[in-house]
Amino acid sequence: MARQARQWRVGAAGIAVLGLTLTACGGAKVGDSSSEAGGSGSTGKCGTFNLAVNPWVGYEANAAVIAYVAEKDLGCKVTKKNLKEEIAWQGFGTGEVDAVVENWGHDDLKKKYITDQKTAVDAGPTGNEGLIGWYVPPWLVKAHPDILDWHNLNKYAAEFKTSESGGKGQLLDGDPSFVTNDEALVKNLTLDYKVVYAGSETALIQAFRKAEKNKEWVIGYFYEPQWFMSEVPLEKVELPDYKEGCDTDTEKVACDYPVYKLDKIVSAKFAGSGSPAYDLVKNFNWTNDDQNAVAKYIAEDKMTAEAAAKKWVEANRDKVDAWLQ
């Protein structure tokens, strides 16, 4: 998530051509056809539905519910593929990915795959609004209310120092493959901080949880919707206001992140296939609260994706029926 939202490091992803040798998150590979959705519905009219799963739990929640409904209501054979964002989009042209069901902006990828290559199409909003920024634990705001103004961050830089931050304050980011604007922001706002990667969404959450419990100094990248906010209501630091185009040059970014209207992207072939799974994806729409509920079932309550989806679907059958119209 980041420059265009939760975007991934284009250079690091290689961005090698999509192929069988590319390892996906969790050890899966593009081209791996093993089904992970659960259930045993017959393929019927729907056939096989290749669903990308990007590695954060909010996305997993979307994918879990869509996969469950596709199998139980439409008789699809759902093949989940654990892939980072850029790699998943490459799969549209090969037929290995039918749908990405939580896209955070990515104007660059939309231009490449929708406008130029015409291998993908926009399938409409998910209903979720995405927010990215720098957050601190609640105890810190109570003790130092002025910390929510970025102008005061250098005043507290020494408090955020760690063994990894090289004598500067530590700004904690998540997965090292996320592309964020944070390094540019630190530089362009002349902040005495160094970006350090926690390694994953889970590690980032644990750092904030521990900081609140033990009254430790942590400032880091975070985002909404995110179920963890109901456990520890992190507070967002006010960076310079976002204005249209202020993040166009990623080297010169000195503004906050925008509010993202999250959407779904599907392969052009899938959109024209007549598959009822495409109609389901296109009609899928829910709220941040809906997503947070399912994400919590998965991340905190340790339910399987299928069990989490089943619980939500049974409690929200009216919403599901609307998607199936």
Secondary structure, 3 states (H helix, E strand, C coil): CCCCCCEECHHHHCCCCCCCCCECHHHCECCCCCCCCCCCCCCCCCCEEEEEECCCHHHHHHHHHHHHHHHHHHCCEEEEEECCHHHHHHHHHHCCCCEEEEECCCHHHHHHHHHHCCCEEEEEEEEEEEEEEEEECHHHHHHCHHHHEHHHCHHHHHHHECCCCCCCEEEEECCCCEECCHHHHHHHCCCCEEEEECCCHHHHHHHHHHHHHHCCCCEEEEEECCHHHHCCCCEECECCCCCCCCCCCCCCCCCCCCEEEEEEEEEHHHHCCCCHHHHHHHHCCCCHHHHHHHHHHHHCCCCCHHHHHHHHHHHCHHHHHHHCC
